[in-house]
Amino acid sequence: MPTDGPPPGNGGTPDASRALRPERVDPVPLSEVAGFLGLEAEAEALPADTVVTGVCLDSRSVLPGDLYLAMPGATRHGADFARDAVDAGAVAIVTDHDGATQLALSETVSAVPVLVVDRPRTVAGPLAARIYGTALHGGRPALVGVTGTNGKTTTTYFANSLFRALGHTTGLIGTIEIVAGGEPIPSRLTTPESTDVHALLALMRERGVTAASMEVSSHAIEFGRVDGVHYDAVGFTNLTQDHLDLHGTMEEYFAAKAALFTPERAERGVVTVDDEWGARLAAAATIPVTTLSTRPDAPQADWTVGSLDASGLGTVFELRHRDGAALRVRCGLPGGFNVANAALAVLLVLASGATAEDVQRALDAADPFAVEVPGRMQAVAAEPTAVVDFAHNPDALARALDAVRPAGAGRLILVFGATGQRDQSKRPLMGAVAVRGADVVVVTDDDPHDEDAAAIRADVLAGALEENASGGWDRMVIEVAPRADAIRRAVALATREDVVLVAGRGHEAWQEVKGVNLALDDRDELRAALAEHGFRPTGGESIESGEE
C-alpha cells in the first residue's frame, strides 16, 4: 500500500516528481531565498545573478536551477547525494549542520553555495511555496483537504466529482492517483513530499485547474509534507485505531489530525462529529468549523443527515441545516459510511465558496456521487458476489463486512491479512473482527515488508481463534499463503449464493516482500480464480465501503 512512513533517505525509489513540475517558474534570486531562510548575512555574499527555479529533496529528480535540500533521512543523509544533485544542475544546497560538516570534507562545498539551517525539513514546505508561488489562493486552485482514518479517498473523489459538476477543471492528490488536469499518475504516498505538493499545485495552476481535493494523512502532517499549504477548507471523517506504530497512542494520533485545523493551515473546517474524536476536534479547532452529524445518536450539529431512502444500490437523503435549509443528495454507493462521505464532500465544497443553490443544481443534474473509486468495494462478479476493498484496519474491516453481508442464505467468505512493520496491536483485533463478521475466514499475507510473513499471520490468527472460541461462533478459520493461493481457496469454497470479500490492498498492484515488489493485483487474481471455477467475472461497479 502507499507508504506513509518516516521520510526516506535520498537513495530510495524515485517518485514521479519530474512529471509533477510546472513548465515555467518565475525565477527567485538565491539571495532572496537566503533572506527567506533568515540568513541575511549570507544573502549579501551570494552571486547576484544566481536564481532558483525549483526545489527538490531527491537528488535523482533535480533539474537545472533547483535548490537541493540535503536532509537527514531514515538511513542516509541527503548530503551523501549532493554531488549528484550538483551534477544535475542544482544551483545551491540547503542543509543542516551535520550535512554542512559532511559537505566541507568534499569538493561539493566549493561547487555551489551551501545554506545552513537548524532543521531543513521545517523550511522545505514554506520555501517550496515561495519558489512555486502557491502559498495562498490565487497562486493555486481552490483547495480542500480531507483527513481521518477511514473515508479520505472516497470523500476526495466525491468532492472532485461535485466540483466537476459545478464546472471546475479539477485536480487530485491521494492514495490512488495524482491528477493535475491531465492523465492520472499512480501515487506512491497518500500525501507526497512538501516540495512535490507545491510543484504539483503550481502545475495545476499552469494547466488551468480551478479546484482540487487532497487526502491529508497523519503522517503527512507529522512529517511536514503539507507544510506551507493553506487550504480553503479541511474536513474530518473519523478516527479509529491505526498508525499507532508512528503515533504511539490515540491521543497523539488525534493531535496530529487536529494540527490541520489551525489558521496556519486552513481557512475553515468541516468536522463529522459521529464519534467522540470528532466532537473533541470541533471544540478544539482554532478556525471556524461547520459540524456534521450523520447518525441519530450523534451530538447536535450544524448539519444533519435525515430522510434516508433507498435508491438502487445507494441512498437518497436530506442534508439539513439547523436554520431549516436543506439539500437533497443522492449517493449512488451503499452504506451509511458513504452517506457520511457524500455529506462531508457537499459541505467541503460549500465551505470552499460554492453556493447552496449551485450545489443543489449540480447534484440534481449530474449525480456526482455515483463515481467509481478504484479498489474501494469494487465488485468483480455477481454470482458469487466478489468484491475487493482497501479495508486494512479494524473499523474499516467491520464496516466492509457489514456492507457485503448476504441478505439470503449465502455465506460471507473473507480473505485478508495485516501489513508488516505497522501497528502490531491491531492484528488480533482484525482477526476478531473477521470472525464476528464472516462465515469463512481465510488469513493470508498483505504486504509483509521486511517482517516475517508467518509471524504476522500468527498474530492475526491468534485473535481470530480466540474470538471464535470465546464467542462460540463456529466459523471456519484457515491460513493460506501466498495471497493468490488464498484467493483461489476462497473461490473454491464459494457457491453462487455466497459473497467473497478480498480486503486490505484494494487498488494496489504490487506486494512488497523482503524489499522486493511482486506483481499482485487482488482484482486480477480474483477474476482469474472465478474463471477457473466456472464463474463469470465482470468489470465490476464500485460499491464503496469504509477505507483509508
VEXDREN-2710 file (C-alpha; in Angstrom, 1 decimal):
% VEXDREN-2710
k/r/px/py/pz
1/MET/0.0/0.0/0.0
2/PRO/1.2/3.6/-0.4
3/THR/3.9/4.0/2.2
4/ASP/3.2/6.7/4.8
5/GLY/6.2/6.0/7.0
6/PRO/9.2/8.2/8.0
7/PRO/10.9/10.3/5.4
8/PRO/13.2/8.2/3.3
9/GLY/16.8/9.0/2.6
10/ASN/17.7/10.3/-0.8
11/GLY/18.6/6.9/-2.0
12/GLY/15.1/5.5/-2.1
13/THR/12.9/4.6/-5.1
14/PRO/12.5/7.7/-7.4
15/ASP/9.0/9.0/-7.5
16/ALA/7.0/10.9/-10.1
17/SER/8.2/14.3/-9.1
18/ARG/9.7/15.2/-12.5
19/ALA/6.3/14.7/-14.0
20/LEU/4.7/16.9/-11.4
21/ARG/6.6/20.1/-12.2
22/PRO/5.2/23.2/-13.9
23/GLU/6.9/24.0/-17.2
24/ARG/7.7/27.5/-16.1
25/VAL/8.5/29.1/-12.8
26/ASP/9.3/32.7/-12.2
27/PRO/13.0/32.8/-11.1
28/VAL/13.7/33.7/-7.5
29/PRO/17.1/35.2/-6.7
30/LEU/19.2/33.0/-4.5
31/SER/19.9/36.0/-2.2
32/GLU/16.1/36.3/-1.7
33/VAL/16.0/32.6/-0.8
34/ALA/18.7/33.1/1.8
35/GLY/16.8/36.1/3.2
36/PHE/13.6/34.0/3.4
37/LEU/15.6/31.5/5.5
38/GLY/16.7/34.2/7.8
39/LEU/20.3/34.2/6.5
40/GLU/20.6/37.9/5.8
41/ALA/24.4/37.9/6.2
42/GLU/24.9/35.1/3.8
43/ALA/22.5/36.7/1.3
44/GLU/24.8/39.7/0.9
45/ALA/27.6/37.5/-0.2
46/LEU/25.7/35.4/-2.8
47/PRO/26.1/36.0/-6.5
48/ALA/23.6/38.5/-7.7
49/ASP/22.8/36.6/-10.9
50/THR/22.1/33.2/-9.4
51/VAL/18.4/32.4/-9.5
52/VAL/16.3/29.4/-8.3
53/THR/13.5/27.9/-10.4
54/GLY/12.7/24.8/-8.3
55/VAL/13.3/22.9/-5.1
56/CYS/13.9/19.2/-4.6
57/LEU/14.9/16.8/-1.9
58/ASP/15.6/13.8/-4.1
59/SER/18.9/14.1/-5.9
60/ARG/17.7/12.0/-8.8
61/SER/14.8/14.4/-9.5
62/VAL/16.9/17.6/-9.5
63/LEU/16.6/19.8/-12.6
64/PRO/18.9/22.7/-13.6
65/GLY/18.1/25.7/-11.5
66/ASP/16.9/23.7/-8.5
67/LEU/17.7/24.3/-4.8
68/TYR/18.7/20.9/-3.4
69/LEU/17.5/20.2/0.2
70/ALA/20.0/17.8/1.8
71/MET/18.2/16.5/4.8
72/PRO/18.7/13.6/7.2
73/GLY/16.8/10.5/6.2
74/ALA/15.9/7.2/7.7
75/THR/19.2/5.6/6.6
76/ARG/21.3/8.1/4.8
77/HIS/21.9/11.9/4.9
78/GLY/21.0/13.9/1.8
79/ALA/24.5/15.3/1.8
80/ASP/25.6/11.9/0.6
81/PHE/23.9/12.7/-2.7
82/ALA/24.9/16.3/-3.0
83/ARG/27.4/15.7/-5.7
84/ASP/24.7/14.0/-7.9
85/ALA/22.4/17.0/-7.3
86/VAL/25.1/19.5/-8.3
87/ASP/25.9/17.5/-11.4
88/ALA/22.2/17.5/-12.3
89/GLY/22.2/21.3/-12.1
90/ALA/21.4/22.3/-8.5
91/VAL/22.5/25.9/-8.0
92/ALA/22.7/25.7/-4.2
93/ILE/22.3/23.4/-1.3
94/VAL/20.2/23.9/1.9
95/THR/21.3/21.5/4.7
96/ASP/21.7/21.2/8.4
97/HIS/24.9/21.5/10.4
98/ASP/25.7/17.8/10.1
99/GLY/25.2/18.0/6.4
100/ALA/27.4/21.1/6.2
101/THR/30.2/19.3/8.1
102/GLN/30.0/16.4/5.7
103/LEU/30.0/18.7/2.6
104/ALA/33.0/20.6/4.0
105/LEU/35.0/17.4/3.7
106/SER/34.2/17.1/0.0
107/GLU/34.7/19.2/-3.1
108/THR/30.9/19.7/-3.4
109/VAL/31.0/22.6/-0.9
110/SER/33.1/24.7/-3.3
111/ALA/30.9/24.0/-6.4
112/VAL/27.7/25.8/-5.2
113/PRO/26.7/27.9/-2.2
114/VAL/25.6/26.0/0.9
115/LEU/23.0/27.5/3.1
116/VAL/22.8/26.0/6.7
117/VAL/19.6/26.0/8.8
118/ASP/18.9/24.1/12.0
119/ARG/16.1/21.9/10.7
120/PRO/15.8/21.9/6.9
121/ARG/12.6/19.8/6.9
122/THR/10.7/22.6/8.7
123/VAL/11.6/25.1/6.0
124/ALA/11.0/22.7/3.0
125/GLY/7.3/23.4/2.6
126/PRO/7.3/27.2/3.1
127/LEU/10.3/27.5/0.9
128/ALA/8.7/25.5/-1.9
129/ALA/5.5/27.6/-1.5
130/ARG/7.7/30.7/-2.0
131/ILE/9.5/29.4/-5.0
132/TYR/6.4/28.0/-6.8
133/GLY/4.1/30.8/-5.7
134/THR/1.5/28.6/-4.1
135/ALA/1.2/30.0/-0.6
136/LEU/-2.3/31.5/-1.0
137/HIS/-5.4/31.0/-3.1
138/GLY/-4.7/32.7/-6.4
139/GLY/-1.4/31.0/-6.7
140/ARG/-3.1/27.7/-6.6
141/PRO/-6.6/26.2/-7.3
142/ALA/-9.4/26.3/-4.7
143/LEU/-8.2/23.5/-2.4
144/VAL/-9.9/21.2/0.1
145/GLY/-8.2/18.6/2.3
146/VAL/-9.6/15.6/3.9
147/THR/-8.2/13.8/7.0
148/GLY/-9.4/11.0/9.2
149/THR/-8.7/7.2/9.5
150/ASN/-11.3/6.0/7.0
151/GLY/-13.1/7.7/4.2
152/LYS/-10.5/10.1/2.9
153/THR/-10.2/8.6/-0.5
154/THR/-13.9/8.4/-1.2
155/THR/-14.6/11.9/0.1
156/THR/-11.9/13.4/-2.1
157/TYR/-13.3/11.6/-5.1
158/PHE/-16.8/12.8/-4.2
159/ALA/-15.7/16.3/-3.7
160/ASN/-13.9/16.3/-7.1
161/SER/-16.9/14.9/-8.8
162/LEU/-19.1/17.6/-7.4
163/PHE/-16.5/20.3/-8.3
164/ARG/-16.6/19.0/-11.9
165/ALA/-20.4/19.1/-11.9
166/LEU/-20.1/22.7/-10.9
167/GLY/-18.0/23.4/-14.0
168/HIS/-14.5/23.2/-12.5
169/THR/-11.4/21.7/-14.0
170/THR/-10.2/19.5/-11.2
171/GLY/-7.0/18.1/-9.6
172/LEU/-6.5/15.3/-7.1
173/ILE/-3.7/14.3/-4.7
174/GLY/-4.4/11.0/-2.9
175/THR/-3.8/7.3/-2.2
176/ILE/-4.7/6.0/-5.6
177/GLU/-3.5/8.6/-8.0
178/ILE/-2.4/12.2/-8.6
179/VAL/-4.3/14.2/-11.3
180/ALA/-3.4/17.7/-12.5
181/GLY/-5.9/18.3/-15.2
182/GLY/-4.4/15.6/-17.3
183/GLU/-3.5/11.9/-17.2
184/PRO/-3.6/10.3/-13.8
185/ILE/-0.2/9.4/-12.2
186/PRO/-0.1/6.4/-9.8
187/SER/0.5/7.6/-6.2
188/ARG/3.3/6.3/-4.0
189/LEU/2.3/8.1/-0.9
190/THR/-1.1/9.2/0.4
191/THR/0.5/12.7/0.5
192/PRO/3.7/13.4/-1.5
193/GLU/6.6/15.3/0.0
194/SER/6.0/19.0/0.5
195/THR/8.3/20.1/-2.3
196/ASP/6.3/17.9/-4.7
197/VAL/3.0/19.1/-3.3
198/HIS/3.8/22.7/-4.1
199/ALA/5.2/21.9/-7.5
200/LEU/2.0/19.9/-8.2
201/LEU/-0.2/22.8/-7.1
202/ALA/1.8/25.1/-9.4
203/LEU/1.4/22.6/-12.3
204/MET/-2.4/22.5/-11.6
205/ARG/-2.4/26.3/-11.8
206/GLU/-0.5/26.2/-15.1
207/ARG/-2.9/23.7/-16.6
208/GLY/-6.0/25.7/-15.6
209/VAL/-7.2/23.5/-12.7
210/THR/-9.6/25.6/-10.7
211/ALA/-10.5/23.2/-7.8
212/ALA/-8.6/20.3/-6.2
213/SER/-9.1/17.8/-3.5
214/MET/-6.3/16.3/-1.4
215/GLU/-6.0/13.4/1.1
216/VAL/-4.1/14.5/4.2
217/SER/-2.7/11.6/6.3
218/SER/-1.5/12.0/9.8
219/HIS/2.0/11.0/8.5
220/ALA/1.8/14.0/6.1
221/ILE/1.1/16.4/9.0
222/GLU/3.7/14.8/11.3
223/PHE/6.5/14.7/8.7
224/GLY/5.8/18.2/7.3
225/ARG/4.5/17.1/3.9
226/VAL/1.8/19.7/3.9
227/ASP/3.9/22.5/5.4
228/GLY/3.3/25.7/3.6
229/VAL/0.0/24.5/2.1
230/HIS/-3.0/26.7/3.0
231/TYR/-6.4/25.0/2.4
232/ASP/-9.7/26.8/1.7
233/ALA/-11.4/24.1/3.7
234/VAL/-10.4/20.9/5.5
235/GLY/-12.6/18.0/6.5
236/PHE/-12.5/15.3/9.2
237/THR/-14.1/11.9/8.6
238/ASN/-13.5/9.8/11.8
239/LEU/-10.7/8.4/14.0
240/THR/-10.2/4.7/14.7
241/GLN/-7.2/2.7/15.7
242/ASP/-4.5/2.8/13.0
243/HIS/-0.9/4.0/12.7
244/LEU/-0.1/3.6/16.4
245/ASP/3.3/2.3/15.3
246/LEU/4.0/6.0/14.5
247/HIS/1.9/7.9/17.0
248/GLY/2.1/5.6/20.0
249/THR/-1.4/6.5/21.4
250/MET/-4.8/7.5/20.1
251/GLU/-4.2/10.9/21.8
252/GLU/-1.1/11.5/19.8
253/TYR/-2.9/10.3/16.6
254/PHE/-5.7/12.8/17.3
255/ALA/-3.2/15.6/18.0
256/ALA/-1.7/15.0/14.5
257/LYS/-5.1/15.3/12.9
258/ALA/-6.1/18.3/15.0
259/ALA/-3.0/20.2/13.8
260/LEU/-4.6/20.6/10.4
261/PHE/-7.5/22.7/11.9
262/THR/-5.5/25.8/12.6
263/PRO/-5.2/29.2/11.0
264/GLU/-1.7/28.4/9.7
265/ARG/-3.1/25.6/7.6
266/ALA/-6.7/26.3/6.7
267/GLU/-9.4/28.9/6.4
268/ARG/-12.4/26.8/7.5
269/GLY/-13.1/23.3/8.7
270/VAL/-15.9/20.7/8.4
271/VAL/-15.9/18.1/11.1
272/THR/-18.0/14.9/11.3
273/VAL/-19.0/14.6/14.9
274/ASP/-20.3/11.0/14.7
275/ASP/-17.5/9.8/17.1
276/GLU/-16.0/11.3/20.3
277/TRP/-12.9/12.4/18.4
278/GLY/-14.9/14.5/16.0
279/ALA/-16.7/16.2/18.9
280/ARG/-13.4/16.9/20.5
281/LEU/-11.9/18.2/17.3
282/ALA/-14.8/20.6/16.7
283/ALA/-14.3/22.0/20.1
284/ALA/-10.5/22.3/19.9
285/ALA/-10.2/23.7/16.3
286/THR/-8.9/27.3/16.1
287/ILE/-10.6/28.0/12.8
288/PRO/-14.3/28.4/12.0
289/VAL/-15.8/24.9/12.0
290/THR/-19.0/23.6/10.5
291/THR/-20.2/20.4/12.2
292/LEU/-21.9/17.4/10.5
293/SER/-23.8/14.6/12.2
294/THR/-24.9/11.6/10.2
295/ARG/-26.3/9.3/13.0
296/PRO/-29.4/9.8/15.1
297/ASP/-27.3/9.2/18.3
298/ALA/-24.5/11.7/17.4
299/PRO/-24.3/15.1/19.0
300/GLN/-26.2/18.1/17.7
301/ALA/-24.5/19.6/14.7
302/ASP/-24.9/22.5/12.2
303/TRP/-25.9/20.0/9.5
304/THR/-27.6/16.6/10.0
305/VAL/-28.5/13.7/7.7
306/GLY/-32.1/12.6/7.6
307/SER/-34.9/11.2/5.4
308/LEU/-32.9/8.3/4.1
309/ASP/-34.5/6.3/1.2
310/ALA/-33.0/3.5/-0.8
311/SER/-32.1/4.4/-4.4
312/GLY/-30.7/1.4/-6.3
313/LEU/-27.5/0.4/-4.6
314/GLY/-27.3/3.7/-2.8
315/THR/-29.3/6.2/-0.8
316/VAL/-31.2/9.5/-1.3
317/PHE/-31.0/11.7/1.8
318/GLU/-31.6/15.2/3.1
319/LEU/-28.7/17.3/4.4
320/ARG/-30.4/19.7/6.8
321/HIS/-29.0/22.9/8.4
322/ARG/-30.1/23.9/11.8
323/ASP/-31.7/27.0/10.3
324/GLY/-34.1/24.8/8.3
325/ALA/-32.4/24.9/4.9
326/ALA/-32.0/21.5/3.2
327/LEU/-30.2/19.9/0.3
328/ARG/-31.4/16.8/-1.4
329/VAL/-28.5/14.4/-2.1
330/ARG/-28.2/11.1/-3.8
331/CYS/-25.3/8.8/-3.0
332/GLY/-25.0/6.0/-5.6
333/LEU/-22.9/3.8/-3.4
334/PRO/-24.4/1.8/-0.5
335/GLY/-23.8/2.1/3.3
336/GLY/-24.1/4.7/5.9
337/PHE/-20.4/5.4/5.6
338/ASN/-20.9/6.5/2.1
339/VAL/-23.7/8.8/3.1
340/ALA/-21.3/10.3/5.6
341/ASN/-18.6/10.7/2.9
342/ALA/-21.1/12.3/0.5
343/ALA/-22.4/14.7/3.1
344/LEU/-18.9/15.7/4.1
345/ALA/-18.0/16.3/0.4
346/VAL/-21.0/18.5/-0.1
347/LEU/-20.1/20.6/3.0
348/LEU/-16.5/21.0/1.9
349/VAL/-17.5/22.3/-1.5
350/LEU/-19.8/24.7/0.2
351/ALA/-17.1/25.8/2.6
352/SER/-14.7/26.4/-0.4
353/GLY/-17.1/29.1/-1.7
354/ALA/-19.9/27.4/-3.7
355/THR/-23.5/28.4/-3.1
356/ALA/-26.1/26.0/-1.9
357/GLU/-28.3/26.8/-4.9
358/ASP/-25.5/26.0/-7.4
359/VAL/-24.6/22.8/-5.4
360/GLN/-28.3/21.6/-5.5
361/ARG/-28.5/22.2/-9.2
362/ALA/-25.2/20.2/-9.7
363/LEU/-26.5/17.4/-7.5
364/ASP/-29.7/17.2/-9.4
365/ALA/-28.2/17.3/-12.9
366/ALA/-25.0/15.3/-12.7
367/ASP/-25.5/12.6/-10.0
368/PRO/-21.8/13.2/-8.9
369/PHE/-21.8/10.7/-6.0
370/ALA/-22.1/7.7/-8.3
371/VAL/-18.4/8.0/-9.2
372/GLU/-16.4/4.8/-9.0
373/VAL/-13.4/4.7/-6.7
374/PRO/-10.8/2.0/-7.8
375/GLY/-10.3/-0.8/-5.3
376/ARG/-12.9/0.5/-2.9
377/MET/-15.7/-2.0/-2.6
378/GLN/-15.1/-2.8/-6.3
379/ALA/-17.3/-5.7/-7.4
380/VAL/-15.7/-8.1/-9.9
381/ALA/-18.5/-10.7/-10.1
382/ALA/-22.2/-11.0/-9.3
383/GLU/-22.6/-14.8/-8.7
384/PRO/-21.0/-15.2/-6.3
385/THR/-20.7/-11.6/-5.3
386/ALA/-17.0/-11.0/-5.4
387/VAL/-15.6/-7.7/-4.0
388/VAL/-12.2/-6.2/-3.5
389/ASP/-11.8/-3.5/-0.8
390/PHE/-9.0/-1.5/0.8
391/ALA/-10.2/-2.1/4.4
392/HIS/-7.0/-2.7/6.4
393/ASN/-7.8/-1.6/10.0
394/PRO/-10.4/-3.0/12.4
395/ASP/-13.1/-0.3/11.9
396/ALA/-12.9/-0.3/8.1
397/LEU/-12.9/-4.1/8.0
398/ALA/-16.0/-4.3/10.2
399/ARG/-17.8/-1.8/8.0
400/ALA/-16.8/-3.6/4.9
401/LEU/-18.1/-6.9/6.2
402/ASP/-21.4/-5.3/7.3
403/ALA/-21.8/-3.8/3.8
404/VAL/-21.5/-7.0/1.9
405/ARG/-23.3/-9.4/4.3
406/PRO/-25.6/-11.6/2.1
407/ALA/-29.3/-10.9/2.6
408/GLY/-30.3/-14.5/2.0
409/ALA/-28.8/-17.9/2.9
410/GLY/-25.4/-17.3/1.4
411/ARG/-22.1/-17.2/3.3
412/LEU/-19.6/-14.4/3.6
413/ILE/-16.1/-15.6/2.8
414/LEU/-13.3/-13.2/3.7
415/VAL/-9.7/-13.1/2.6
416/PHE/-7.4/-10.7/4.4
417/GLY/-4.1/-10.2/6.3
418/ALA/-2.2/-7.5/8.1
419/THR/0.6/-5.2/6.9
420/GLY/4.1/-5.8/8.2
421/GLN/6.1/-3.1/10.1
422/ARG/2.9/-1.4/11.1
423/ASP/0.8/-1.2/14.3
424/GLN/1.0/-4.8/15.6
425/SER/-1.7/-4.3/18.2
426/LYS/-4.4/-4.1/15.6
427/ARG/-3.6/-7.6/14.1
428/PRO/-5.5/-9.7/16.7
429/LEU/-8.3/-7.1/16.7
430/MET/-8.7/-7.6/12.9
431/GLY/-8.8/-11.3/13.4
432/ALA/-11.6/-11.0/16.0
433/VAL/-13.5/-8.6/13.7
434/ALA/-13.2/-11.1/10.8
435/VAL/-14.7/-13.9/12.9
436/ARG/-17.6/-11.7/14.1
437/GLY/-18.4/-10.6/10.5
438/ALA/-17.6/-13.5/8.2
439/ASP/-18.6/-17.2/8.0
440/VAL/-15.3/-18.3/6.5
441/VAL/-12.1/-16.5/7.4
442/VAL/-9.0/-17.0/5.2
443/VAL/-6.0/-15.5/6.8
444/THR/-3.2/-14.7/4.4
445/ASP/-0.5/-12.1/3.7
446/ASP/-0.9/-8.4/3.0
447/ASP/2.4/-6.5/2.5
448/PRO/4.9/-8.1/4.9
449/HIS/7.6/-5.6/4.0
450/ASP/10.7/-6.8/5.9
451/GLU/8.8/-8.6/8.6
452/ASP/8.3/-12.4/8.7
453/ALA/5.0/-13.1/7.0
454/ALA/4.2/-16.2/9.0
455/ALA/4.6/-14.3/12.3
456/ILE/2.2/-11.6/11.0
457/ARG/-0.4/-14.3/10.1
458/ALA/0.1/-15.9/13.5
459/ASP/-0.8/-12.6/15.2
460/VAL/-4.0/-12.3/13.1
461/LEU/-4.9/-16.0/13.6
462/ALA/-4.5/-15.7/17.4
463/GLY/-7.2/-13.0/17.5
464/ALA/-9.4/-14.9/15.2
465/LEU/-9.2/-18.2/17.0
466/GLU/-9.7/-16.7/20.4
467/GLU/-12.8/-14.8/19.3
468/ASN/-14.1/-18.0/17.5
469/ALA/-13.7/-20.0/20.7
470/SER/-14.8/-17.4/23.3
471/GLY/-17.8/-16.2/21.2
472/GLY/-19.0/-19.6/20.2
473/TRP/-19.1/-18.5/16.5
474/ASP/-18.1/-21.9/15.0
475/ARG/-16.6/-20.2/12.0
476/MET/-14.2/-21.8/9.5
477/VAL/-10.8/-20.2/10.1
478/ILE/-8.0/-21.2/7.8
479/GLU/-4.5/-20.0/7.0
480/VAL/-3.4/-20.0/3.3
481/ALA/-0.3/-18.3/1.8
482/PRO/0.7/-16.8/-0.5
483/ARG/-2.1/-14.4/-1.1
484/ALA/-3.0/-15.6/-4.6
485/ASP/-3.5/-19.1/-3.3
486/ALA/-5.7/-17.8/-0.5
487/ILE/-7.9/-16.0/-3.1
488/ARG/-8.2/-19.3/-5.1
489/ARG/-9.1/-21.2/-2.0
490/ALA/-11.8/-18.8/-1.1
491/VAL/-13.4/-19.0/-4.5
492/ALA/-13.1/-22.8/-4.4
493/LEU/-15.2/-22.7/-1.3
494/ALA/-17.8/-20.4/-2.7
495/THR/-21.3/-21.1/-4.2
496/ARG/-23.2/-18.7/-6.4
497/GLU/-25.2/-17.5/-3.3
498/ASP/-22.1/-16.6/-1.4
499/VAL/-20.1/-13.3/-1.1
500/VAL/-16.3/-13.4/-1.4
501/LEU/-14.6/-10.3/0.0
502/VAL/-10.8/-9.7/-0.5
503/ALA/-9.8/-7.0/1.8
504/GLY/-6.7/-4.9/2.7
505/ARG/-5.0/-4.0/-0.6
506/GLY/-7.7/-2.5/-2.8
507/HIS/-6.3/-0.9/-5.9
508/GLU/-2.6/-1.9/-5.3
509/ALA/-0.8/-3.8/-7.9
510/TRP/2.4/-4.7/-6.1
511/GLN/3.1/-6.6/-2.9
512/GLU/6.3/-5.8/-1.0
513/VAL/8.1/-8.9/0.4
514/LYS/11.6/-8.5/1.9
515/GLY/12.3/-5.4/-0.2
516/VAL/11.1/-7.0/-3.4
517/ASN/7.9/-5.8/-5.2
518/LEU/5.9/-8.7/-6.5
519/ALA/3.2/-8.2/-9.1
520/LEU/-0.1/-8.8/-7.3
521/ASP/-3.5/-7.2/-8.0
522/ASP/-6.3/-8.7/-5.9
523/ARG/-8.8/-7.8/-8.7
524/ASP/-6.9/-9.7/-11.3
525/GLU/-6.3/-12.7/-9.0
526/LEU/-10.0/-12.8/-8.0
527/ARG/-11.2/-12.6/-11.6
528/ALA/-8.8/-15.4/-12.6
529/ALA/-9.9/-17.6/-9.7
530/LEU/-13.5/-17.1/-10.6
531/ALA/-13.0/-18.0/-14.2
532/GLU/-11.0/-21.2/-13.1
533/HIS/-14.0/-22.3/-11.1
534/GLY/-16.6/-21.7/-13.8
535/PHE/-17.9/-18.4/-12.5
536/ARG/-18.3/-15.3/-14.7
537/PRO/-16.2/-12.3/-13.6
538/THR/-17.2/-8.8/-14.7
539/GLY/-15.5/-5.4/-14.9
540/GLY/-17.5/-4.5/-11.8
541/GLU/-19.1/-1.5/-10.4
542/SER/-17.7/0.2/-7.3
543/ILE/-19.9/-0.3/-4.2
544/GLU/-17.8/1.6/-1.8
545/SER/-17.3/0.9/1.9
546/GLY/-15.1/2.4/4.5
547/GLU/-11.5/2.8/3.6
548/GLU/-8.5/4.9/4.5
END
